[in-house]
Amino acid sequence: MAPDVKERPVSAERGGAHRRATSGTPATSGTKAAAADPTYGDDQLLTSQTGWWTLNGVTAAQIQSFMDSNGARPTDIVAEGVNSGGAPTFTVTMVANSGDYRTSSWAWYYGLTMDGVHQRLQEWNARPVSVHRYWTTEGWRFVVAMVDNSGAQARAWWWWAGDASFIQSKVASTGARITRIRGWQSDTGPQYDVLMTPGNVGWWYWIGGSPAQINDLANRNAARLIDVDRNADGSFNAVMVADSGGRTPGWWYGFSHAELTNKALRTGGRLLGAQRYNDSGTYRFVGVINRNVNSADLPGEVVRNTLSQTVTARGNGGVAEFRDSSKGTFTATAGNSPGTNARFRTASISKTFVATELLKQVAAGRVSLDATVAQYLPGAVNGGDKVTIRMLLHHTSGLYNFTSDQGDFASTMTKAWTPQELLAIVNRHDPVFAPGAKYGYSNTNFLLAAMVIEKVTGLSYGEAIRRDIIEPLGLGGTSVPTTTTMPAPALRGFWTNPSGGSLIETTGQNPTRWFGAGQLVSTAADENTFFRSLLQGKVLPAAQLNELKGGLVHTGNGTLYAGKGIFRTTLSCGVNVWWHDGRIPGYRSFSAHTENGSRSMTWAYSERDYNYNPLDNELFNTAFCYI
């Protein structure tokens, strides 16, 4: 079929609701929500940032549960198929029902005939914002999202179904613009469902176009896409509007659902709609991303959007801070976070503090990196006469990781541990490999490093860190607690117990179980201040800073190298990032920084379980390669 192009601006005012129906019998499922903003308009044209989410492969019950939990409503729903249990599945895009997006009532239904859709729209005095048909053994059925169409929110709308020439005739006769196109196949060939509304801005559409043709049309008219749809033959249908504001949204296809979501996060935008299609046996997605931020606001949008998505998918609350010497500082909170100054358990980020303090003792002549553990802690650990301090800081000691044999966390969460009890666990096990033979991450290394600090200073290692690092840098939110009390305001931790599957709160865990390997509590701002000061040479003398970052050991994972209590990764854009992360039940944290400390990014969230979260890597790359 030849592409059908419309390139003239359309301006019209219409009243009423005009629809072209076919056939069907009712079958329903739906919901609604509350209160209104009379300025509400088309979701496709509103570009102010808001909470947004997208899910794929989900059932109606899963969609409803998610929307109830997040105060969201659907802006686009596309049917996918059925799951192994025979339940229909969908791809859904949502926004928070608040601010510019708040509408007094909304609903969504699936399994309706066309007559059933009309009936629901009339019952609600609503207009559709998304309609998608899918074939069942009982004939065509529809999934529809609708919003209130009364009072100040009322506007004319049209829903037409037909072939390309029919759609073109309706555009011409109504003077309206298309807001959604969804293609489908009938016995007579390609057909299209379109939603239309009066338009007083320049707009264009293309049915059956190639990516090059669609992009060319958008570029020639300085337009932005508001909807895209893929046809069975691999061509695309697109709708776009004039964009004098210079925004840089776009559309993408051939991605996985996660990749499409990440693309939106990276550009500081929101996904307007997503559709799954089968490409030679592999499911891919096509979607439109809208964005209304300039380069100065982009860091804030990226941080807020990504943290919000992370907390929604993985945890209960989160906090983040992006700091750049030229762009400024941007903060974000999500979920049940008490604020941007929330204290969180840093877990293994503690190791960078411990390594820094130990190197301070090296600078003072109290410790030698080439001395053995046994020289400072005689008899403390089996094989300590063969393990050097340098090996501890590089994770090349081969010592058994004591946290692998501490018993069930849920039942011992509040137990106080002594370093001697933790060493007893280590001494029950043989070394994993010969000292210095290779890299092998072990919390035991920093248990011993902290004990060496205590030996040579006569202070608890926490007191030494407070005296030498926390107080000089003014890190008011950082501490080394020794009891279950979490300093306020606290980011609460929640964790799914793998033994029973129940969600338990871990805020009040006893941090002595981690000792020097993960005992600190801090804030995002304090972490950025510490790492920036460290990398800029304000904490350690030059020789010891070079030691911290020198003698790198390859971890066996891509471009990831271990320094002394710190890691270096070379990102795909060539930027070297120095960082450490942390993970204990209920808490996940990252603190990452450029070589000279000019850009810093720290984020932490309450992590419900230990499943891989691709958004962490995405935030890494976005913060240092794309902002």
N, C-alpha and C positions, 0 to 999 in steps of 0.2 A: 504494500500500500504506500502510495506517495505521501511524504510528510505534509502535514497541514499546518501552515504557519499563519499566525495572526500578529501583525506588528503595528496596529494603529491603537492609540489611546482610546479608551472607552469611558464615557461619562454619561450617567443616567441616574434617575431617581424613580424608584418603583415602590409599589405597596403590595401587600398580600403575599401569599405563599403559593407558588405554582409548581406542580409536580407532574411528572409523566409516569404512570404506574403500569405494571405488567400484570402479574398474577401472584397467588399464594394463599396460604392459610396460617394463622398465628401459632407461634411457640415462643415463649419469652423468658428472659432473665434480666434483671436490672437493678439499679440503685439510684439514689439522689443525694444531694448535699445542700448546704444552707447559704444565706445572706449575700447582698449584691453590691457591686460598684457600677453605677450607671454609665461609666465611661468604658465599660467592657466592649471590646471589638473583636475582630478576627484574630485568632491565635497566630495565624500565619504572618500577620503584619505587626503584632506587638513584639518588640525586640528588647525591651528592658529585661535585665537579667532577673531570674527567679529560680526558686527550687525546681528542678526538673529531673525526671527519671525515665528510663526505658527498660523494658523487660522483654525477653523473647522465650518462646517455648513454654509459656505459662497458661494455666487453666483459668477459667473465670473466677473460681474461688481464690486462687493465688493473686490474681489481679485485684480483686475486691479487698482482700486482707491487706495488701500493700497500700492501696489507696487509703484505707481506713487508718493505717498506722502512720501515714505521712501527710495526711490532710491534702491529698492530691485528687485531681480529676483527669480523665483522659482527654487528650487532644487529637489522638490518632490511634485507631485500632485496626489491625489487619489480621485476618484469619490465616493460620498456617496449615493445619491438618488436625490429626488426633494423636494423642499419646498412646503408650502401650496399654493403658486401661480403657481406651476408646473415648476419652474425654477430649473435646475440642481444645486446641491450643492457639495462642495468639501472640503477635508482637504488638506491644502497647507503648505509646509515648505519653507522658503525663507532665503536668505542671502543678505546683502548689496552688490551691484555690484561695489565693490571697492577693492583696495589692491590685495592680492593674488586671490581674487574671481572675479576680474574685467574681463569681456570678451567683445569683440568689438560688438558683436551682439548676441541677444538671442530672443527666442520667446516661446510662449505657446499657445496651441490650445485645444479646446475641441469639441466634437461632430463629430470627423473625423472618416471615415472608415480607415482601414489599408492602402488602396491605397492612401487615402487622406493624411495620415501621411507621407508616402514615398514621395509624391509630395511636401509637404512643406519642408521636409528635403533636397530634391534636389534643391528646389528654393533658400533656404537659404545657401546651402553648409554647413549644420549643422549636428550635431550628437545628438541623444537623451540622456538626463540624467535621464529622468523619463518617463515611459510609463505605463498607467493603462487602462485596458479595462472595459467597463460596458455594461450591456444588456439594450436595449431599444426596443420599439415596432417595430422599423425598423431594428433590428439586433444589432450586436456588434458595439460599438463606442469607441473611444479612447480619453483620455486626455493626452497630451504630453508636456513636457518641453524640449527645445533644446538649444544648444549653438553653436557658430561659430566653424567650423571645417576646417579652412583654415590657411595658413601661418604657423607660429611657433606654433599655437595652434592645428594643425591638428594631428589626431591620428586615427588609425584603430578602427573600432567598428563593432559589430554584434548585431542584434536583431533577436532572434529566438523564435518561439512559438511551443510548442509541449508537449508531456508527459515527465515523468522523464527520461525514457530511451533515448528518443530523445535528451533531453538537455545534458545528460551525454555523448552521442556520439559526440555532437558538441563541448563540452569542450575538449574531447580527440582529436578530429580531428583538431581543430584550435590551440590548445595550449594556448588559451586565458583564462582569468579569468572573472567570473561573477561579475557585480557590482550592479545589481538589479534583484530581483525575485518577480513576482506577480502571484499568483495562481488564477485559474478560473475553472469553471466546464463546460464541454462539454457533449454531448450525450454519448461519449465514456469513460467519467471519468475525473479525475483531469488533468488539463493542466497548463502550465506555460509560461508566457512571461519572457524572460531574456534579459538583456542588457549585452554585453561583450566587453572587451577591452584587448589588449595585456598586459600580466602581467610579471614582472620580480621580484616579491616578493612572498614569501610563502603565500598561501591562501587556504581556505577550504570552502566547502559549505555543507549544509544538507537540503534535501527536505523531509518534512514530519516528522520532529523530535519533540521530547518532549522538554520542557525547560531544564530538567536535561541532556538530551543527548547533546543539543546545548552548554550548559554551560560546560559540561565535555570536549567537543571538543575544546572549546576556552581555557579552563584552561590547558589542556594537551599541547597545542601548543603555549602558551603565546600569544594568538591572541586577536584582538579586532574586534567586529562586525561592519560592515559598512552598513548592510541592514538586515531587518527582515520583514517577511510577515506571516500573519495568514491564514491558510486554513479553509475551511468550516467545516471540521471535528474536529477543535480545535487544530490541530498540527501546527507546524511552519516551515517556510523555512528561512534559515539564511545564510549570506555570511560573512566571516571574513578574516582578513589579519594578518600576523605576525606583532608583535609590540614589537620591542626590546627596545623601549623608556620607557617602564614601565608605560605607561599611564593607567588610570583606568576608561575607559568608560564602558558603559553597555547597556543593553536593558531591557525594562520594559513592562509589559502587565497587563491588568485588571484595569488600571487607567482611570479616567476621563481625558479629554483633558487638563483641568487646572492642574490636579495633575501631568501629564506627563511633562507639561511645567515647573512646579515648581521643578520637580526632576532635570531637566536639569540646571535650575538656581542654585539649591542647590549644585550641583557638579561642578559648574564653567564651564559647557560645553555648547554645542549647540545641538539642536535636528536636526538630519540628515534626519529623515523622520518619519511620523506618519500615522497610518491607523486605521480607525474606523471599529469595527465589532460588531455583535449582539450576546450578551451572555445571553441566556435565557430571551430575551425580553428587556435587558438593553444594551445600547450602551457603549462599552468600547474602549480603544485605546491601540495599541501596537506601540512602537517606539524605535529607536536607538539613543543613546546620545554619542557624541564624545567629548573628552576632551584632551587638550594638556597643562595642567598647573600642576606645582608641588605645594606642600603645601605652599611654600613661596609666590607664585603668586595667590593662590586660593582666598584670601580675595578681591583682586582687581578685579578678574574676576566676582566674585559673585556680588560685588557692582555695577560694570559697567553693567553687563548683566541685573540685576534686575531693576536698575534704568531706563535703556533703555526700557525694556519691560513695566515698569510702565508708563513712559511718553508716550510711543506709545499708550497704552490702555486708559490712563486716562487724560493726560494733554498736555501742550505745552512746558514745560521745567522743568529741575530738577537739583538738586545738592546733593551730598552725601559725607560723610567722615566716614570711619571706622578707629578707632584708637585702637591699642593694645600695651600694654607695652613691649611685647616680639616680636610680629610680625611686628610692625611698623604702618605707617599711609598710607591709601589708599584713594584716592579721585576719584570722577567721576562727570561728567556733562552729560546732555542729552538735546536734543531739543534746544530751544532757550535760554538756560542758558548763561549768559555772562561770566561764568568762575567759578572756584572752590571757589572764594571769593564772590560769588553772595549774596546780601542781600535779604532776604525773610521775609514776615510777619509771625512771629512765631505763631500768634493766641494764643491758650490757653497754650502754653509752657510758656507764660508770667506769668502764675499763680505760677510757681515754683520760679521765681525771686521775685514776690510779697511776697510769703510765706517766703522766705529766708530773705527778708528785714524786714518783720514784726517780725520774730524770732530774728533778730538782736536787734530790739527795746525791745523785751522781755529780752534778755541778758543784755541790758543796764538799765533794771528796769523801762522802760517807759510804758510797756504794760504787762498786765497779761492775760494769755490764758483763765482764768476762769472768767474774768470780762465780763460784757455784752456790747453789741454794744452801748446801750444807755448811758453807762458811758463815752464813748468817743465822741459819736455823738448823743446827746440827741434830740429826736424827728425826727431823720432823716428817720427812717423806722418804719412802724407799727409793733409792737411786738418786737422792739429792746431791750426791757428790759428783754426778755426771751431768747434771742439768745446770746451765748457766742462767744468770738473770736475763741475758739477751734472749735466750731461748724462751723464757717465760713470756716476755713481751712480744715475741714474734709467733707464739703458738707453735713452736717446733720442739717442745720438750718431750712429747710422746706420753705425758702423764694422763692417766685415766680421768675422765670428766666426772667429778663427784655428783653433779646434778642428774646423772643417769641412774643413780641408785639411791635416791632419797626417799623412796616409798611413794605412796599415793598422796598427791598434793592436797586434795580436798580434805583429807583426814589429818594432815600435818600442817595445814596452812598457817596456823597461829603459833606453832612451836618455835621456841627460841633455840638457835643453834650456836655452838661455840666453834671457833676455827678448828679446835682439836677434834671435835666430833666430825667435822667435814673431812679433815685429813684422815680420820680412821676409815672413812668410806674409800678414799683413794688407796690407802695401804692394803685394803682387802683385794685389790685388783692388780694384775700385772700391767706394766706399761703397754700402750697400744703400739708403739714402735720405738726404735732406738733413739735416744736424745740427738736432736739435730738432723735426723734422717730426712724429714719432710715436714710439711705444714699439716697441722691437725688441731682445729679449734677445740679448746678445753677450758672450762671455767676454773679448773684447778690452777692454771697458770696465774690468774689474777687473785685467787685466794692466797697463794704464796707471795705474790708481789706485794699485796697489802700487808701481809705479816712481816715482810722484810722492812717496809716503811715503819711499822710499829717498833721493830727491833732497833733500828738505827736512830729513831727520833725520841723514843721513850713516850710517845703519845699514841692514842688510838689513831688508826689511819684516817678516820673521819675527822678527828681534830686537826691532824696535819693538813689535810685538804682544806678544811675551813680556814686555818691560819694562813696558808700559803697561796690559795687559789680563790676561794669563795669570798673572803673579806676584801682582799686587794682589788678584786674585779667588781665588787659591789653586787654580787649575785644573791640578792635578797630572797629569791624564791627557791634557792638550792640548799639542800641539807643532806646529811647522812643519818637517817633515823635508825634507831636501834630497837624500837617497839612497834606494835601493830598500829599505832596512831599515825594517821596520814595528815600531814600539815594542810591546813585550809588556805584557800579554797581548793578542794580536791576534785580531780577528774576521777570519777568512780569507775572501778574496773569490774567487768563481768566476763565470765568464762564458762563455756559449756564443758561440764565434767565428762570426759570420754568414758568413764566407768558406768555412769548412769544416764547420761544424756541430758541432765538437768542443768539449767543456767544458775550459777552461783555467783555471789558478789565476792570479789577478791580484793577490794579496796583495803581491808584490814589485815592483809597477810603480813607475816613477820619477815622483814627484809634480811634478817640475819642469816636466813637460809641461803642467801646468795653471797654474803660478805662482800669482798672487794670485786667480785665478778658482776654485781648488779644491784647494789644497795641504795644508790642515790635516788633522791627525789629532786625534780627541777621544773622549770617552766620553759616554754619555747623561746622566750626572749633571753633568758639566762643562758640557754644552750648556745644560741647564736652569738651572744656576747663572748662566752668562753672560747668557742672554736675560732671566732674571728680574731680575738686577742692572741690566741695561741699561734695561729698561722701567720699573724703579722709580727711575731717576735716579741710580744709584750709580756709573755709569761715565762718563757725559757730563754736562757742564753743561746746565741746562734749555734754553738756546737751541739747543744742538747736538742735544739729544734731539728737540726740536720739528722741527729740520731733517731728522733721520733719518726721522721719521714724517710730515713735512709735504710740501706740494706734490705730492700723490699723482698718479700718472699711470695712467689706465685702460689695462689691458693688452689690452683687446678681448675679455676672457673673463669674462662674468658679473659677479660682485661683486669680482673680483680687481684690486687696485690695487698699483702699485709705489711704495714709498718709496725711500729711499736705502740700498740693500743689504738691504732687508727688504720683505716683502709684507704686505698686509692683505686678508683675506677676510671677508665677512659671511656667516655660516652661516645655514641655513634658520631657526634658532631666534632669529636676530637678534643673536647674539654676534659681536663683532669679534675676529678672531684674527690676531695678528702672527706671521709665520713665514718660514722659508726651507727649501728642500729641497736635496738634492744627488743627483747621479747621475753616476757614471763606471763604466766596465766593472768589474763585480763588486760594486759597492756602491750601495745606495739608502738615503737617510737623510732624515728630516724632524725639524724642531724647531719646535713651535707653542706659542703663549702668549696668555693673555688680556691685555687692554689694560694692566692694572696689575701684570701678572706674578704674580698670585695663583694661577694654575693653569698648569702647564707639562706638555708631553708631547713627549718625544723618542724616536724609534725608528729603528733602522737594521738593515738585513739584507743578506746577500750575495745580490745579484740576478743570476740566471742569464741573463736577457735583458731586452730593453726593452719587452716587451708591457705593456699597461695593466693595472694591478692595482687593482681597485675597493675592495679592503680598506683601502688607504691613505685614501681618502675616507671610508670607513666609520669608521675609527679617529678621523679628524678630528672628524666629527660626533658620535660617541659620547662622546669625551673632553670635548667642550665643550658638548654639548647634552643628554646623557642621563644622565651620571653625577651 
